[in-house]
Amino acid sequence: MTASISRADVVGGHDGRAEIVIELTYDNGGSSTISLDEEACLASLDRADIGSIDELVGKPWHVVLPALTSPALTQGEHHARPRHP
């Protein structure tokens, strides 16, 4: 099943720092939302040559995959978490 990014917003995180909330929409109509920390998401955008989070809408979900698989994740840092509306 393929997912695409249907929404991307900057929000305040629980620690007061910016986070990027990404809504994914699947081919079957389902959706899910994840939250990425600012640094990890910006690194993903740079790698994908995307200049603004607004440009994420319509892109396949794997554009933000580097934020989810950051090497820092293996060192105990969390760059992404599911969000429940």
FENBELBEL-V283535 format. One record per backbone hydrogen bond with DSSP energy under -0.5 kcal/mol. NH is the residue of the N-H (numbers start at 1). CO is the residue of the C=O. If there is no record, write none. Layout:
BEGIN
nh=NH co=CO
nh=NH co=CO
END
This chain:
BEGIN
nh=4 co=25
nh=5 co=59
nh=6 co=4
nh=6 co=23
nh=7 co=23
nh=9 co=21
nh=11 co=19
nh=13 co=17
nh=16 co=13
nh=19 co=11
nh=20 co=36
nh=21 co=9
nh=21 co=19
nh=22 co=20
nh=22 co=34
nh=23 co=7
nh=24 co=22
nh=24 co=32
nh=25 co=4
nh=26 co=30
nh=27 co=2
nh=29 co=26
nh=32 co=24
nh=33 co=83
nh=34 co=22
nh=35 co=81
nh=36 co=20
nh=37 co=79
nh=38 co=18
nh=41 co=37
nh=42 co=38
nh=43 co=39
nh=44 co=40
nh=45 co=41
nh=46 co=42
nh=47 co=43
nh=48 co=44
nh=49 co=46
nh=50 co=45
nh=55 co=52
nh=56 co=53
nh=57 co=54
nh=58 co=5
nh=59 co=56
nh=61 co=3
nh=63 co=60
nh=64 co=61
nh=65 co=62
nh=67 co=64
nh=68 co=64
nh=68 co=65
nh=69 co=65
nh=73 co=70
nh=74 co=71
nh=75 co=72
nh=76 co=73
nh=77 co=72
nh=79 co=77
nh=81 co=35
nh=83 co=33
nh=85 co=83
END
